Every structure is written in C-alpha cells, then in structure tokens.
Amino acid sequence: MTNNKQLSIAPMMDRTDRHFRYFMRQITRRTLLYTEMVTSPAIIHGRTEHLLGFSPEEKPLVLQVGGDSPKELAECARIAENMGYDEINLNVGCPSSRVQDGNFGACLMATPEKVANCVKAMIDAVTIPVTVKHRIGIDDLDSYEDMANFVRIISEAGCRHFSVHARKAWLQGLSPKENRTVPPLRYHDVHRLKAEFPHLFIEINGGLINLAQVKEQLQFVDAVMIGRAAYDNPYLFATADREIYGEKEIPPTRHQVAEAMLPYIDFWVGKGLKLNKITRHILQLFAGQLGSRLWKQYLTDNSHKLGAGAEVVRDALEKVPQSSIILAV
C-alpha cells in the first residue's frame, strides 16, 4: 500500500484543538493531524461547528471519536465525512475513569467483538477510512497474543489502520498521566504485529520525541505518531516534510511561524475569542532557544488582558533573537 501518512501528531485532550492544529500547519504541511477525542453523544447532540469546526488549512485531518454504540458511531462517521474530515478514528486507548464510566476508550480492548461491530457500522456508513487507536493491552490482558487477537478480530470487520500505543494501560491504580509514562514501552510487540499482519497499516505511538527516532521506527512499521513532544517542542516538526516526506521547500524559521499566525489571530480575536486561547498553544515555539523564557513570560502576562490581540505576539517576538533553521544533512 502507498504510504502518505508516515507521521502524525496524536489526539490529545485540551491540546489538539483547531488553534493548535492551525499553528502546527505553519510548521508542517504533510504531518497528519487529529482532533481531540469527542464523544459520540456530543457529536450528535452538541454544537457541531463549535466541537468539530476546522479551517481548510488544517487538512489532512482526522476526527477521533469515543463511544461504544454502533448506531451512534455510524452517525458520527457520516457527520465527519460530510464535514470534510479525511478519516475517522475510534478511541480504544484512553484509560481515564471518566471514559471508562462511559464504557469506551481502553476498556473496550476487553471486548474486541463489540469494537468490531462498532467499526463495521462506521465502515458501512462512509467512504473515508475508519481507523482504531488502542493500547498494547490492559490490566492482565496484556500479552502479545491478546493484542494480536484484538487486531485480528477488528481487521476482520474491515479496519486496515491501527495506531498502537506501545504501553499497556492499567484501568485502576494509575492516572491517565501515569499511564503515559509508568507502564514500560514494548516497541518490539508493535514491530511483531506489523511482521505478522503485513497487510495492515500499523502505526506506533509512545515515548517518541524526535525525527531520528521516527526514521528508526519506520524501518519496522508503517507510521509513527508523536504525542506530548509535539506540544512541548512543536518546532521539531520543522524538517518533517523534508526528512520524512521528501519535500524540497525550505522550512520556515520560528519567527516566520509566529508571523504567519498574526492574521489568524486577528480573525479570531475579531470574532471575540480571547487571545490566550490561541497563544497558550504557541508558548513552546522557541523551546530551547535564547529568549524562550521572555517569549513565554510576555505572552502569559499579556494574552489574557482585555482587548489583547496580534500586537502582543509582535511585541513578544521582539524579545527573541532572530535565528535561521538548521537543516538535517
């Protein structure tokens, strides 16, 4: 199968909203982006544009949904396709107690037949790809064989793309944050999954923080998903289009990325959005660079003020020395 989505940024609650995604598109055009997880009842009964609206510049874009009702999930898939999303992804990986109370997320790994029914209903409803994001296991259902059985059952329902967080999840005893760091990474299990299911598209997620690691993992799997590192150091994606996708264009500098956000900020502030709803996502643009602390401090101190707009970002930029991008050889 052709692969035009070797790299993605993971769906992250309170992180990957439309403003963060637009910001990331100023850094990388090719990396696949995801929404935050949205529950199926919220999609069906909530304010659609508020929850699911996006700018055309954000594409390619995947809607991640949480739920366990085939009927509801099929409706969500239709809504996603009609709105122009490129894919829809079912969350079978989130271990939070709130998600478990709704009987979706990682707890669904214990019932692969139910997930298969959900996936089949979604596939039958739309023409866009339906994908699944899951863990390597949960609680005591954490052997490679357990995961392989889960993937086999779901794939028989028609799913061809699996994004695998290479840590198990403990549904009791660990917080969602601890579940991202405490259970050990088991990359070899994901590599084995690809080797034993070569016809499936297997993406690996968990603990990966730079493009060198991405290229190493691509020797074993089809794609790599980066999570928190994308938020903590977004500019790591500056050379992704060149290094991963073979593009020729020179990437923008950090200053150019910030400047590209100014018209977008003017537009949204003009619609009544508070500036800090956008600037909170760009605080780490200069991570590791001279002036980063002053940049973050100025934005933090001034973005919440009444009437604050793009001029705050312009003023913050003056506190950071200009620098050029260093391209990997």
C-alpha positions in Angstrom: 0.0 0.0 0.0 1.2 3.5 -0.7 2.1 5.5 2.4 1.5 9.2 2.5 0.9 9.4 6.3 4.1 8.2 7.9 4.0 10.8 10.6 1.1 12.1 12.8 0.5 14.1 15.9 -1.5 12.2 18.4 -5.0 13.3 19.5 -4.6 15.0 22.9 -7.3 16.3 25.2 -7.1 20.0 25.9 -4.2 20.2 23.4 -5.1 19.4 19.8 -7.9 21.9 19.2 -8.3 23.8 16.0 -6.0 26.6 17.0 -3.1 24.3 17.9 -3.7 22.4 14.6 -3.6 25.6 12.6 -0.4 26.6 14.3 1.2 23.2 13.5 0.2 23.7 9.9 2.5 26.7 9.8 5.4 24.3 10.7 4.5 21.1 8.7 2.1 20.7 5.8 2.3 16.9 5.5 2.1 15.6 9.0 -1.3 14.0 9.7 -3.3 15.9 12.4 -6.0 14.7 14.8 -8.7 16.4 16.8 -9.1 15.9 20.5 -11.3 12.9 21.3 -15.0 13.9 21.0 -17.7 11.6 22.4 -20.3 10.3 20.1 -23.2 11.8 22.1 -21.5 15.2 22.0 -21.1 15.0 18.2 -24.7 14.0 17.6 -26.3 16.3 20.2 -23.8 19.1 20.7 -22.9 22.3 18.8 -21.4 20.7 15.7 -19.4 23.7 14.5 -18.1 24.5 18.0 -16.9 20.9 18.5 -15.9 19.9 15.0 -15.2 23.0 13.0 -11.8 23.4 11.4 -10.0 25.5 8.9 -9.3 24.1 5.4 -5.6 24.7 6.1 -5.6 22.0 8.8 -6.1 19.1 6.4 -5.2 16.3 6.2 -7.2 15.9 9.4 -8.7 13.0 11.4 -11.7 13.2 13.8 -11.2 11.0 16.8 -14.4 9.8 18.4 -15.1 7.9 21.6 -18.1 5.7 22.0 -19.5 2.1 22.0 -22.8 2.3 20.2 -22.5 1.1 16.5 -25.5 3.2 15.6 -24.2 6.4 17.2 -20.7 5.9 15.8 -22.0 5.3 12.3 -23.9 8.6 12.5 -20.7 10.3 13.8 -18.8 8.9 10.8 -21.4 10.3 8.4 -21.1 13.7 10.1 -17.3 13.6 9.9 -17.4 12.7 6.2 -20.0 15.4 5.4 -17.9 18.0 7.2 -14.8 17.1 5.1 -12.7 15.1 7.5 -10.2 12.8 5.8 -10.6 9.9 8.3 -12.4 9.0 11.5 -10.6 7.2 14.3 -12.1 5.2 17.2 -10.5 5.7 20.6 -9.8 2.4 22.2 -6.8 3.6 24.2 -7.9 6.3 26.7 -7.7 4.9 30.3 -9.3 7.7 32.3 -12.1 6.8 34.7 -14.5 9.3 33.0 -14.1 7.4 29.8 -14.5 4.1 31.5 -17.7 5.2 33.1 -19.0 5.8 29.5 -17.8 2.3 28.6 -15.4 3.4 25.9 -11.7 4.0 25.5 -9.2 1.4 26.6 -11.7 -0.7 28.5 -13.1 -1.8 25.1 -10.0 -3.8 24.5 -11.6 -6.4 26.7 -14.5 -6.8 24.2 -13.0 -6.9 20.7 -16.2 -8.2 19.2 -18.0 -5.1 20.4 -15.3 -2.9 18.8 -15.6 -4.9 15.6 -19.3 -4.2 15.5 -18.7 -0.5 16.0 -16.0 -0.4 13.3 -18.1 -2.3 10.8 -21.1 0.1 11.3 -18.8 3.0 10.7 -17.2 1.5 7.7 -20.6 0.7 6.2 -21.7 4.3 6.7 -18.9 6.2 4.9 -16.3 6.1 2.2 -13.5 7.7 4.3 -11.1 5.4 6.2 -12.1 4.2 9.6 -9.1 3.6 11.9 -8.6 2.4 15.5 -6.2 3.7 18.2 -5.5 1.3 21.0 -3.0 0.1 23.6 -0.9 -3.0 23.5 -3.1 -4.3 26.3 -5.0 -3.5 29.5 -4.6 -4.9 33.0 -4.0 -8.6 32.8 -5.0 -8.8 29.1 -1.5 -7.6 28.1 0.2 -10.4 26.3 1.2 -10.0 22.7 -1.3 -12.8 21.9 -4.1 -10.7 23.5 -3.3 -7.7 21.3 -2.9 -9.8 18.1 -6.3 -11.4 18.8 -7.8 -7.9 19.2 -6.3 -6.7 16.0 -7.3 -9.8 14.1 -11.0 -9.5 15.1 -11.2 -5.8 14.3 -9.4 -6.3 11.0 -11.9 -9.0 10.0 -14.6 -6.3 10.4 -12.8 -4.3 7.7 -10.4 -2.0 9.6 -7.0 -1.7 8.0 -5.2 1.0 10.1 -4.2 0.5 13.7 -2.4 3.1 15.8 -0.8 1.3 18.7 0.3 3.0 21.9 3.2 0.7 22.9 2.3 0.7 26.6 -0.4 -1.2 28.3 -2.9 0.7 30.4 -3.9 0.0 34.0 -7.6 0.8 34.3 -7.3 1.1 38.1 -4.5 2.4 40.2 -2.8 4.8 37.6 -3.9 8.2 36.5 -4.1 8.9 32.7 -0.8 10.9 33.1 0.9 7.9 34.8 -0.5 5.6 32.2 1.5 7.6 29.6 4.8 7.0 31.5 4.7 4.2 34.1 4.0 1.0 32.1 7.1 0.1 30.1 7.3 0.6 26.4 7.1 -2.5 24.3 8.0 -1.4 20.8 9.0 -5.0 19.9 5.4 -6.1 20.3 4.3 -3.5 17.8 7.1 -4.4 15.4 6.0 -8.1 15.7 2.4 -7.1 15.0 3.4 -5.5 11.7 5.5 -8.5 10.8 2.7 -10.9 11.4 0.0 -8.7 9.9 1.9 -7.3 6.9 -1.4 -6.4 5.0 -2.4 -4.0 7.8 -1.2 -0.4 8.3 0.5 -0.3 11.7 1.4 2.9 13.4 3.4 3.1 16.6 3.0 5.6 19.4 4.5 6.2 22.8 7.7 7.9 24.1 9.0 9.1 20.7 10.3 12.6 20.8 12.4 13.4 17.6 12.6 12.7 13.9 15.7 10.4 14.3 13.5 8.1 16.3 10.7 8.4 13.7 13.1 7.3 10.9 14.4 4.4 13.0 10.8 3.2 13.8 9.8 3.4 10.1 12.2 0.5 9.4 9.7 -1.7 11.3 6.2 -0.1 11.0 4.3 2.0 8.5 3.9 5.2 10.5 4.8 7.0 13.7 2.6 9.1 16.0 4.2 11.7 18.3 2.2 12.9 21.3 3.3 15.2 24.1 6.7 16.1 22.4 4.7 17.8 19.7 3.2 20.1 22.2 6.3 20.6 24.3 8.6 21.2 21.3 6.4 21.9 18.2 9.3 23.1 16.1 10.7 19.6 16.0 8.4 19.1 13.0 10.0 21.9 11.0 12.1 19.5 8.9 9.5 16.7 8.9 8.2 17.5 5.4 11.8 17.2 4.0 13.1 14.4 6.1 10.0 12.1 6.2 8.1 13.1 3.0 11.0 14.2 0.7 9.7 17.7 0.2 12.1 20.3 -1.2 10.8 23.5 0.3 12.9 25.3 2.9 11.0 25.2 6.2 10.0 28.5 7.9 12.0 29.9 10.8 10.4 30.2 14.2 9.9 33.9 13.7 8.2 33.2 10.4 5.9 30.7 12.0 4.8 33.2 14.6 4.3 35.9 12.0 2.2 33.6 9.9 -0.2 33.3 12.9 -0.9 37.0 13.1 -3.7 37.2 10.5 -5.3 34.1 12.1 -5.1 35.8 15.5 -6.6 39.0 14.1 -9.5 37.0 12.6 -10.4 35.1 15.8 -9.9 38.0 18.2 -12.1 40.0 15.9 -14.8 37.3 16.5 -14.5 37.7 20.2 -12.1 34.9 21.1 -9.7 35.6 23.9 -6.1 35.8 22.7 -4.8 33.3 25.3 -7.0 30.6 23.7 -4.5 30.7 20.9 -1.3 31.8 22.4 -1.3 29.0 25.0 -0.5 26.7 22.1 2.5 28.7 20.8 4.3 29.2 24.1 6.8 26.4 23.3 7.6 27.6 19.8 11.1 28.8 20.9 11.7 25.9 23.3 15.4 25.5 23.9 16.2 28.8 22.2 17.7 32.0 23.6 14.8 34.3 24.6 12.3 31.4 25.1 11.6 32.4 28.7 11.0 36.0 27.8 8.7 35.0 25.0 6.6 32.7 27.2 6.5 35.2 30.1 5.4 38.1 27.9 2.6 36.1 26.2 1.5 34.7 29.6 1.4 38.1 31.2 -0.4 39.9 28.4 -2.6 37.5 26.4 -5.4 37.5 29.0 -5.8 41.3 29.0 -9.0 42.9 27.7 -8.6 43.8 24.0 -5.3 41.9 23.6 -4.6 40.9 20.0 -1.9 40.2 17.5 0.2 43.1 18.7 1.0 41.1 21.9 2.6 38.4 19.8 4.5 41.0 17.7 5.9 42.6 20.9 6.8 39.1 22.3 8.7 38.4 19.1 10.9 41.4 19.6 12.2 39.7 22.8 13.6 36.7 20.9 16.7 36.9 18.7 16.2 36.0 15.1 17.5 32.6 14.1 17.6 30.5 11.0 16.7 26.9 10.7 19.4 24.2 10.7 18.5 21.6 8.2 19.5 18.0 8.8 22.1 16.6 6.4 
